[in-house]
């Protein structure tokens, strides 16, 4: 009994111990409710980005200058970008370590502009046709009168020959009328008239004889009528020949001569037009300059009056006659005036030693005109600056649409 009684508590303790151990085990249910992998990846990515941002902030803090050195440093003549425009004023904004520029104290304003030719010409043929020969090449320097292209001229040559022949015919008709009838023609008309008079005399004699025999048996009434009518017919013919002879002697009418002269004038005009069209089959340079763009090739048909066919051959300009197109803000327009001296520095060559050796301050320029109307969208006034370019430097440093910095000088006359 004691053994049995002693064994029972042991079994109860073991049972309770097993239950406690089982209660401490992690159930499998929470494993199915664990956090998704995508969420874990997103949180990890956010953590990485926060670390990178912190590193960048720390780096910028270490590189930021302290004290007065944190003020934005500007070199003299640097374009003022804070105002949102290309213009800048020089003066007290010079920083002490910046190198001094000769004549910088005389500059009242600086602005950016672009090179444009004073006269850019679009070369177009005056007559339509197919291009047989083309002598146009971009960048080629041509002189006034140089041949740029040759058009097909078969039709124009035929029209010229026809007009020339018509003029010759009209000229001969005019001379024929002006010179009048030949002496031989006048003599011929006179002889015909005299012959008719002789015939008339004979018929008059016959008529007189027949009238004497009227009423006798030897002359019938029919014979008398034939003689009378024959006389009257020849008499009228003589009158006609007499009028023709008088006209031969007087010559042509004045109105007929004027009509012939008008026909000659018309023929001359047609010939001049045909000659003009034929001559314009050869296209020449209207001015001396440089070919900027080529708009046609050999074999192309050019017609300046058509919209769906090429209308121009090329564009050219004299690159020694240039201007700067720029806009001056309205708040700065009081600092500029017509005739004001300027310095024009190409942006592409402002650090180019060979250019600076020849033009250390840039090209000299003068304000040629202030446009009469403002640009409302920009709040600025368009200005043109004329540049002096030598023939040796044509197209070398300054090309159309290049950017330049224009420095406007003080008015020395006001001192």
C-alpha positions as CSV (number, residue, x, y, z in Angstrom):
1,X,0.0,0.0,0.0
2,X,2.8,2.3,0.8
3,X,4.5,1.6,-2.4
4,X,1.3,2.2,-4.4
5,X,0.6,5.3,-2.4
6,X,4.1,6.5,-2.9
7,X,4.0,5.9,-6.6
8,X,0.9,7.9,-7.2
9,X,2.3,11.3,-6.2
10,X,5.3,10.7,-8.5
11,X,3.1,10.1,-11.5
12,X,1.1,13.3,-10.8
13,X,4.3,15.3,-10.5
14,X,5.5,13.9,-13.8
15,X,2.2,14.6,-15.4
16,X,2.2,18.2,-14.2
17,X,5.8,18.6,-15.3
18,X,5.0,17.4,-18.8
19,X,2.1,19.8,-19.0
20,X,4.3,22.7,-17.9
21,X,6.9,21.8,-20.5
22,X,4.3,21.6,-23.2
23,X,3.0,24.9,-22.2
24,X,6.4,26.4,-22.6
25,X,6.7,25.2,-26.2
26,X,6.3,27.8,-29.1
27,X,3.3,27.0,-31.0
28,X,3.4,26.8,-34.8
29,X,0.6,29.2,-35.3
30,X,2.6,32.4,-34.9
31,X,5.0,31.3,-37.6
32,X,2.3,31.7,-40.2
33,X,1.5,35.2,-39.0
34,X,5.2,36.5,-39.2
35,X,6.0,39.8,-41.0
36,X,6.1,39.5,-44.9
37,X,9.5,39.7,-46.6
38,X,8.5,42.7,-48.8
39,X,7.8,44.7,-45.7
40,X,11.1,43.8,-44.3
41,X,12.9,44.9,-47.6
42,X,11.0,48.2,-47.6
43,X,12.0,49.0,-44.1
44,X,15.6,48.1,-44.9
45,X,15.7,50.3,-48.0
46,X,14.3,53.2,-45.9
47,X,17.0,52.7,-43.3
48,X,19.7,52.8,-46.0
49,X,18.4,56.0,-47.5
50,X,18.3,57.6,-44.1
51,X,21.9,56.7,-43.6
52,X,23.0,58.0,-47.0
53,X,21.1,61.3,-46.4
54,X,22.8,61.7,-43.1
55,X,26.2,61.2,-44.6
56,X,25.6,63.8,-47.3
57,X,24.4,66.3,-44.8
58,X,27.5,65.7,-42.7
59,X,29.7,66.1,-45.7
60,X,28.1,69.4,-46.8
61,X,28.4,70.7,-43.3
62,X,32.1,69.9,-43.2
63,X,32.7,71.6,-46.6
64,X,30.7,74.8,-45.9
65,X,33.1,77.8,-45.2
66,X,32.6,79.7,-42.0
67,X,32.5,83.3,-41.2
68,X,32.7,85.9,-44.0
69,X,34.0,83.3,-46.5
70,X,30.5,81.9,-46.8
71,X,29.4,84.9,-48.8
72,X,29.0,84.2,-52.5
73,X,32.2,85.2,-54.3
74,X,31.9,86.9,-57.7
75,X,34.6,87.9,-60.0
76,X,34.4,91.4,-61.6
77,X,32.3,91.2,-64.8
78,X,30.6,87.9,-63.9
79,X,27.0,87.8,-65.1
80,X,24.4,88.4,-62.4
81,X,22.3,85.3,-62.4
82,X,20.2,86.2,-59.4
83,X,18.3,88.9,-61.3
84,X,17.2,86.4,-63.9
85,X,18.7,88.5,-66.8
86,X,21.8,88.6,-68.7
87,X,22.7,92.1,-67.6
88,X,25.0,92.9,-64.7
89,X,26.4,96.1,-63.2
90,X,29.9,96.4,-62.0
91,X,31.1,98.5,-59.1
92,X,31.3,97.7,-55.4
93,X,30.7,93.9,-55.9
94,X,34.4,93.4,-56.7
95,X,36.1,90.9,-54.4
96,X,39.6,91.7,-53.2
97,X,41.4,88.5,-54.4
98,X,40.0,88.8,-58.0
99,X,42.5,90.0,-60.6
100,X,42.1,93.6,-61.9
101,X,40.9,94.0,-65.5
102,X,42.2,97.0,-67.4
103,X,39.4,99.5,-68.0
104,X,36.9,97.6,-65.9
105,X,36.0,100.7,-63.9
106,X,34.7,102.3,-67.1
107,X,32.1,99.6,-67.7
108,X,28.6,100.5,-66.7
109,X,26.8,97.4,-67.9
110,X,27.3,94.0,-69.4
111,X,24.9,91.9,-71.4
112,X,24.9,88.8,-73.5
113,X,23.9,88.9,-77.1
114,X,24.3,87.0,-80.4
115,X,26.0,87.8,-83.6
116,X,23.9,88.6,-86.6
117,X,24.8,89.8,-90.1
118,X,23.8,93.4,-91.0
119,X,22.5,92.1,-94.3
120,X,21.7,88.4,-94.8
121,X,20.6,87.7,-98.3
122,X,18.6,84.8,-99.5
123,X,19.7,84.2,-103.1
124,X,16.9,83.0,-105.3
125,X,16.7,82.7,-109.1
126,X,14.5,85.2,-111.0
127,X,13.3,82.5,-113.4
128,X,12.3,78.8,-112.7
129,X,14.3,75.9,-114.1
130,X,16.5,72.9,-113.4
131,X,20.0,73.4,-111.9
132,X,22.6,72.2,-114.4
133,X,25.7,73.5,-112.6
134,X,26.1,74.5,-108.9
135,X,29.1,76.3,-107.5
136,X,27.8,76.9,-104.0
137,X,29.5,75.5,-100.9
138,X,29.1,76.5,-97.2
139,X,31.8,78.8,-96.0
140,X,32.9,79.7,-99.5
141,X,33.9,83.4,-100.0
142,X,32.4,84.8,-103.2
143,X,32.6,88.3,-104.8
144,X,29.8,90.2,-106.3
145,X,29.1,88.9,-109.8
146,X,30.6,85.4,-109.3
147,X,28.6,82.6,-110.8
148,X,26.7,80.6,-108.2
149,X,24.6,78.3,-110.5
150,X,23.5,77.7,-114.1
151,X,19.9,76.7,-115.0
152,X,18.7,74.8,-118.0
153,X,18.1,77.4,-120.8
154,X,16.7,75.5,-123.8
155,X,13.2,77.0,-123.6
156,X,14.5,80.5,-122.9
157,X,16.9,80.3,-125.8
158,X,14.1,79.3,-128.2
159,X,11.9,82.2,-126.9
160,X,14.8,84.6,-127.4
161,X,15.4,83.5,-131.0
162,X,11.6,83.8,-131.8
163,X,11.4,87.3,-130.3
164,X,14.5,88.3,-132.3
165,X,12.9,87.1,-135.6
166,X,9.6,88.9,-134.9
167,X,11.5,92.1,-134.3
168,X,13.3,91.8,-137.6
169,X,10.0,91.3,-139.4
170,X,8.3,94.2,-137.8
171,X,11.3,96.4,-138.5
172,X,11.2,95.6,-142.2
173,X,7.5,96.3,-142.4
174,X,8.1,99.7,-140.8
175,X,10.8,100.5,-143.3
176,X,8.6,99.4,-146.2
177,X,5.8,101.7,-145.1
178,X,8.2,104.6,-144.3
179,X,10.1,104.5,-147.6
180,X,6.9,104.5,-149.6
181,X,6.4,103.1,-153.1
182,X,9.3,102.5,-155.5
183,X,9.6,104.8,-158.6
184,X,9.1,101.7,-160.8
185,X,5.7,101.0,-159.0
186,X,4.6,104.6,-159.5
187,X,5.5,104.4,-163.2
188,X,3.7,101.2,-163.7
189,X,0.5,102.7,-162.1
190,X,0.9,105.7,-164.4
191,X,1.2,103.5,-167.6
192,X,-1.9,101.5,-166.6
193,X,-3.8,104.8,-166.2
194,X,-2.6,106.1,-169.6
195,X,-3.6,102.8,-171.3
196,X,-7.0,103.0,-169.8
197,X,-7.3,106.6,-171.2
198,X,-6.4,105.4,-174.7
199,X,-9.1,102.7,-174.6
200,X,-11.5,105.3,-173.3
201,X,-10.8,107.6,-176.3
202,X,-11.4,104.7,-178.7
203,X,-14.7,103.8,-177.1
204,X,-15.7,107.5,-177.2
205,X,-15.1,107.6,-180.9
206,X,-17.1,104.5,-181.5
207,X,-20.0,105.8,-179.3
208,X,-20.1,109.1,-181.3
209,X,-20.1,107.2,-184.6
210,X,-22.9,104.9,-183.5
211,X,-25.0,107.9,-182.4
212,X,-24.8,109.3,-185.9
213,X,-26.1,106.1,-187.3
214,X,-29.0,105.9,-184.9
215,X,-32.3,105.4,-186.8
216,X,-30.7,103.8,-189.9
217,X,-31.0,100.2,-190.9
218,X,-27.2,99.6,-190.5
219,X,-27.2,99.9,-186.7
220,X,-29.3,98.0,-184.3
221,X,-30.4,99.2,-180.9
222,X,-28.3,96.4,-179.2
223,X,-25.1,97.6,-180.8
224,X,-25.9,101.0,-179.6
225,X,-26.3,99.9,-176.0
226,X,-23.1,97.8,-176.1
227,X,-21.1,100.8,-177.2
228,X,-22.6,103.0,-174.6
229,X,-22.0,100.6,-171.7
230,X,-18.5,99.8,-172.8
231,X,-17.6,103.5,-172.8
232,X,-19.1,104.0,-169.3
233,X,-17.2,101.0,-167.9
234,X,-13.8,102.0,-169.2
235,X,-14.5,105.6,-168.0
236,X,-15.0,104.3,-164.4
237,X,-11.8,102.1,-164.7
238,X,-9.8,105.1,-165.7
239,X,-11.1,107.0,-162.7
240,X,-10.0,104.1,-160.5
241,X,-6.5,103.9,-162.0
242,X,-6.2,107.7,-161.6
243,X,-6.9,107.4,-157.8
244,X,-4.4,104.6,-157.5
245,X,-1.8,106.5,-159.3
246,X,-2.4,109.6,-157.0
247,X,-2.0,107.3,-153.9
248,X,1.2,105.9,-155.2
249,X,2.6,109.4,-155.6
250,X,1.4,110.6,-152.1
251,X,2.8,107.5,-150.3
252,X,1.4,105.6,-147.2
253,X,-0.9,107.1,-144.6
254,X,0.5,108.5,-141.4
255,X,-1.7,106.1,-139.3
256,X,-0.3,103.1,-141.0
257,X,3.2,104.2,-140.3
258,X,2.4,104.8,-136.6
259,X,0.9,101.3,-136.4
260,X,4.1,99.8,-137.9
261,X,6.2,101.7,-135.3
262,X,4.0,100.3,-132.5
263,X,4.6,96.8,-133.7
264,X,8.3,97.4,-133.7
265,X,8.1,98.7,-130.1
266,X,6.2,95.6,-129.0
267,X,8.7,93.3,-130.7
268,X,11.6,95.2,-128.9
269,X,9.9,94.7,-125.5
270,X,9.3,91.0,-126.2
271,X,12.9,90.6,-127.2
272,X,14.2,92.4,-124.1
273,X,12.0,90.2,-121.9
274,X,13.3,87.0,-123.6
275,X,16.9,88.3,-123.3
276,X,16.4,89.0,-119.6
277,X,15.0,85.5,-118.9
278,X,17.8,83.9,-120.8
279,X,20.5,85.9,-119.0
280,X,19.0,85.0,-115.6
281,X,19.6,81.4,-116.2
282,X,23.0,82.2,-114.9
283,X,22.7,83.0,-111.2
284,X,25.4,85.4,-109.8
285,X,26.2,86.6,-106.3
286,X,24.3,89.9,-105.6
287,X,27.0,91.0,-103.1
288,X,30.4,90.0,-101.8
289,X,30.2,87.7,-98.8
290,X,30.3,84.2,-97.4
291,X,27.9,81.3,-98.2
292,X,26.1,80.5,-95.0
293,X,23.7,77.8,-96.1
294,X,23.1,75.7,-99.2
295,X,19.5,74.9,-100.0
296,X,19.6,73.2,-103.4
297,X,21.6,70.6,-105.4
298,X,22.4,69.9,-109.0
299,X,19.3,68.4,-110.7
300,X,16.8,70.2,-108.4
301,X,14.1,72.3,-110.0
302,X,13.9,75.8,-108.5
303,X,10.8,77.9,-108.9
304,X,10.5,81.1,-106.8
305,X,6.8,81.3,-107.4
306,X,5.9,77.8,-106.2
307,X,5.3,76.7,-102.6
308,X,6.0,73.0,-102.9
309,X,9.3,73.4,-104.9
310,X,12.6,74.9,-103.7
311,X,12.5,78.6,-104.0
312,X,16.0,79.6,-103.0
313,X,19.5,78.6,-103.8
314,X,21.5,79.6,-100.7
315,X,21.9,82.3,-98.0
316,X,24.9,84.5,-97.9
317,X,26.1,87.5,-95.9
318,X,29.1,89.8,-95.6
319,X,30.8,88.7,-92.3
320,X,32.8,91.9,-92.0
321,X,29.6,93.8,-91.5
322,X,28.2,92.4,-88.3
323,X,25.9,93.4,-85.4
324,X,25.2,92.1,-82.0
325,X,21.5,91.5,-81.2
326,X,20.8,91.8,-77.5
327,X,18.1,92.9,-75.1
328,X,18.6,95.4,-72.2
329,X,16.3,95.2,-69.3
330,X,14.1,98.2,-68.8
331,X,15.6,99.0,-65.5
332,X,19.1,99.3,-67.1
333,X,18.1,101.0,-70.4
334,X,19.0,104.4,-69.0
335,X,22.6,103.3,-69.0
336,X,22.8,102.9,-72.8
337,X,22.5,105.3,-75.7
338,X,23.0,105.5,-79.4
339,X,26.7,105.9,-80.3
340,X,27.9,104.4,-77.0
341,X,31.2,102.6,-77.1
342,X,31.2,98.9,-76.3
343,X,33.6,95.9,-76.1
344,X,32.4,92.6,-77.6
345,X,34.0,89.4,-76.2
346,X,33.1,86.1,-77.9
347,X,32.3,83.5,-75.3
348,X,34.0,80.8,-77.3
349,X,37.4,82.7,-77.2
350,X,37.4,84.6,-74.0
351,X,40.1,82.2,-72.7
352,X,41.8,81.5,-76.0
353,X,45.3,82.9,-76.0
354,X,45.8,83.5,-79.7
355,X,42.6,85.6,-79.8
356,X,43.4,87.5,-76.6
357,X,46.8,88.3,-78.0
358,X,45.2,90.2,-80.9
359,X,42.1,91.4,-79.0
360,X,42.8,91.5,-75.3
361,X,39.6,93.3,-74.6
362,X,37.5,92.0,-77.5
363,X,36.2,93.7,-80.5
364,X,35.3,97.4,-80.5
365,X,31.7,98.2,-81.1
366,X,29.2,101.0,-81.1
367,X,25.5,101.0,-80.4
368,X,24.0,101.6,-83.8
369,X,20.3,101.8,-82.7
370,X,17.8,101.1,-79.9
371,X,14.7,99.5,-81.3
372,X,11.6,101.7,-81.2
373,X,9.4,99.0,-79.6
374,X,10.0,97.0,-76.4
375,X,9.7,93.3,-75.8
376,X,6.8,92.9,-73.3
377,X,7.5,89.2,-72.6
378,X,11.1,89.9,-71.6
379,X,10.6,93.4,-70.2
380,X,13.5,94.6,-72.2
381,X,14.5,96.8,-75.1
382,X,16.2,95.3,-78.2
383,X,19.5,96.9,-79.0
384,X,22.0,96.6,-81.9
385,X,25.7,97.0,-81.5
386,X,27.8,97.5,-84.7
387,X,31.2,95.6,-84.7
388,X,34.4,96.5,-86.5
389,X,35.8,93.3,-88.2
390,X,38.8,93.4,-90.5
391,X,38.7,91.5,-93.8
392,X,41.5,89.2,-92.6
393,X,39.3,88.0,-89.7
394,X,36.1,87.5,-91.7
395,X,34.3,84.4,-90.4
396,X,37.3,83.4,-88.2
397,X,36.2,84.4,-84.7
398,X,32.7,85.9,-85.2
399,X,30.1,83.7,-86.8
400,X,26.3,84.3,-87.0
401,X,24.3,83.2,-83.9
402,X,27.5,83.0,-81.7
403,X,27.1,84.2,-78.2
404,X,29.1,87.2,-77.0
405,X,29.4,89.4,-73.9
406,X,29.0,93.1,-74.6
407,X,30.5,95.6,-72.1
408,X,29.0,99.1,-72.3
409,X,31.4,101.8,-71.5
410,X,30.8,105.0,-69.6
411,X,30.0,108.2,-71.5
412,X,33.4,110.0,-71.5
413,X,32.0,113.2,-73.0
414,X,30.0,113.8,-69.8
415,X,33.2,114.3,-67.8
